[in-house]
């Protein structure tokens, strides 16, 4: 038996991967449908679903009661479930007839958009024609059948998920410190796959224009930021530099912290011969001066050098978000406590006070207990729960249910 939060779920007997995953999802929704709670202003939201059988999106669905959504999940069993960030007079109509009332402020952080050095090691591709699978960048033609169409995926990677989490925490800091939102107005959701969604549900933001949302995005991403406008400048007295305090609010403080971070990291690089335009002596002078108390007047370091460092500091302290999502007034977002069709993990709320300790590869597991035998085509090493599995190449293995489900969802294995 497989258990989710203490309730038994029988291991299905379907022997093809897609059909088996759909049956497992069906069991989950029958056992856990009552946990799926309506979003705020439920009757004003549009709902959408991606279907297992066809891969198509069914959207423009409006409901009067959350039980109707639960019934749809149990009877149709989609691979993905969404609701709209927007509010409408008639959410079940087509877009031109909905009657827009406003859109929550929403952000998406996905490790697909974060440059991490490990990506080349855990990206993989699947030939659409023959299901041949391999890691790394996809070829021009499949070595198995000569086909040229591929599905590209990436294994869940702790390094990449940690990077997503760090960017999400930076974003939350922007929303609280710079924009003045309270923790009660910010909702953080793990997407069940590669990152996080952050919602701000507040009446004042719902009528923001697309241009206003773009301004918010640019501020958080540090787009076009000029350090001169945030306190870093050459003083009137010759050869004197003025700059913000490291504990200053907003971007001035972030600039100072960013410069310190950059210089600290580069001081380590000098040991490997990576000076990047500054001498070791200059770096030591900067760090010594700042360790004694912030000082922008360091011998041999002029305003041009500080501005170059500031640019790198902006990159460290900006939050890397998907800019398109925030400015899209019609965006659908994942419904919490549903399952993600590419991993079998839960879309799950993450309380602000638990951000640091949240472990998506453990806390978002939907099924605990039990095991399943699968035949793995090819799989990168991956962690689910406390254990790491793989790598596998054409192997028959018995895995904990959640790990086996993950491989099935990734189309990397078939049930035995």
HELIX and SHEET records of a PDB file:
HELIX    1   1 UNK A   17  UNK A   32  1                                  16    
HELIX    2   2 UNK A   33  UNK A   35  5                                   3    
HELIX    3   3 UNK A   42  UNK A   44  5                                   3    
HELIX    4   4 UNK A   66  UNK A   76  1                                  11    
HELIX    5   5 UNK A   95  UNK A   97  5                                   3    
HELIX    6   6 UNK A  111  UNK A  113  5                                   3    
HELIX    7   7 UNK A  119  UNK A  122  1                                   4    
HELIX    8   8 UNK A  158  UNK A  173  1                                  16    
HELIX    9   9 UNK A  174  UNK A  178  3                                   5    
HELIX   10  10 UNK A  183  UNK A  185  5                                   3    
HELIX   11  11 UNK A  203  UNK A  206  1                                   4    
HELIX   12  12 UNK A  210  UNK A  221  1                                  12    
HELIX   13  13 UNK A  227  UNK A  230  5                                   4    
HELIX   14  14 UNK A  250  UNK A  269  1                                  20    
HELIX   15  15 UNK A  270  UNK A  272  5                                   3    
HELIX   16  16 UNK A  280  UNK A  291  1                                  12    
HELIX   17  17 UNK A  303  UNK A  317  1                                  15    
HELIX   18  18 UNK A  323  UNK A  327  1                                   5    
HELIX   19  19 UNK A  352  UNK A  354  5                                   3    
HELIX   20  20 UNK A  360  UNK A  363  1                                   4    
HELIX   21  21 UNK A  401  UNK A  409  1                                   9    
SHEET    1   A 2 UNK A   2  UNK A   4  0                                        
SHEET    2   A 2 UNK A   7  UNK A   9 -1                                        
SHEET    1   B 4 UNK A  57  UNK A  61  0                                        
SHEET    2   B 4 UNK A  47  UNK A  51 -1                                        
SHEET    3   B 4 UNK A  78  UNK A  84 -1                                        
SHEET    4   B 4 UNK A 332  UNK A 334 -1                                        
SHEET    1   C 2 UNK A  86  UNK A  88  0                                        
SHEET    2   C 2 UNK A 100  UNK A 103 -1                                        
SHEET    1   D 4 UNK A 105  UNK A 110  0                                        
SHEET    2   D 4 UNK A 195  UNK A 200 -1                                        
SHEET    3   D 4 UNK A 186  UNK A 190 -1                                        
SHEET    4   D 4 UNK A 348  UNK A 349 -1                                        
SHEET    1   E 3 UNK A 133  UNK A 135  0                                        
SHEET    2   E 3 UNK A 123  UNK A 127 -1                                        
SHEET    3   E 3 UNK A 150  UNK A 154 -1                                        
SHEET    1   F 2 UNK A 233  UNK A 234  0                                        
SHEET    2   F 2 UNK A 241  UNK A 242 -1                                        
SHEET    1   G 3 UNK A 392  UNK A 400  0                                        
SHEET    2   G 3 UNK A 371  UNK A 379 -1                                        
SHEET    3   G 3 UNK A 413  UNK A 415 -1                                        
SHEET    1   H 2 UNK A 382  UNK A 384  0                                        
SHEET    2   H 2 UNK A 387  UNK A 389 -1                                        
END                                                                             
